[in-house]
Amino acid sequence: MAYAGSVRPSHRKVLVHVDLSLLKLVLQILLAVLGLLTIMFVLLHKGRGGGLSDMFGGGVSSSASASGVAERNLNRLTVGVAVSWGLCAVGLGIVEKLL
């Protein structure tokens, strides 16, 4: 069947919209999972002081760096998951803008 230029149905736009909707759903799920993982990893860290006062210079800690291989690996994992969460949030914003 021959179609005129403006009458021809455009299936490509529909497929792109469905793919972006699926990507949006995947990013939303990933954002939630990464957020929960970030919270869990932060809570797993060893406490080093008296709370918020240490954040503003109120406390002096004897060791400034993490002690042990496990703590360093937990630091790396926490930073990696937090950065992934941020990238996922940016990606979700871009997909939302395109839809």
C-alpha positions, -999 to +999 in steps of 0.1 A: +000+000+000+014+034-009+013+062+016+016+099+010+044+116+029+023+129+058-002+100+060+023+072+065+021+058+101+051+064+122+058+033+143+093+044+151+081+072+175+060+047+194+089+022+198+112+050+211+085+061+235+080+025+248+118+020+251+122+052+271+093+042+294+110+009+301+143+027+307+125+051+331+110+022+350+144+004+352+161+036+364+134+042+390+139+007+404+176+010+403+174+044+421+154+029+449+177-001+453+208+020+452+193+045+478+186+016+502+221+002+497+237+036+503+217+039+536+227+004+546+264+009+538+265+043+557+250+026+587+275-002+586+304+022+591+322+023+624+312+053+646+342+075+654+328+102+676+300+119+694+277+127+665+271+160+648+295+180+670+324+161+654+313+172+619+318+208+629+352+203+646+340+196+681+357+163+686+393+152+680+398+116+667+430+097+672+430+081+638+420+103+608+418+075+583+399+042+583+415+014+602+417-020+585+411-034+550+374-041+556+367-005+566+386+009+535+367-015+512+334-005+528+344+032+522+351+024+485+318+004+482+298+032+498+313+059+476+308+037+445+271+031+453+265+067+462+281+079+429+260+053+410+229+066+427+237+102+416+243+091+380+211+072+381+192+102+393+208+124+365+199+097+339+163+096+352+161+133+349+173+132+313+149+104+304+120+123+321+129+154+300+128+134+268+094+120+275 
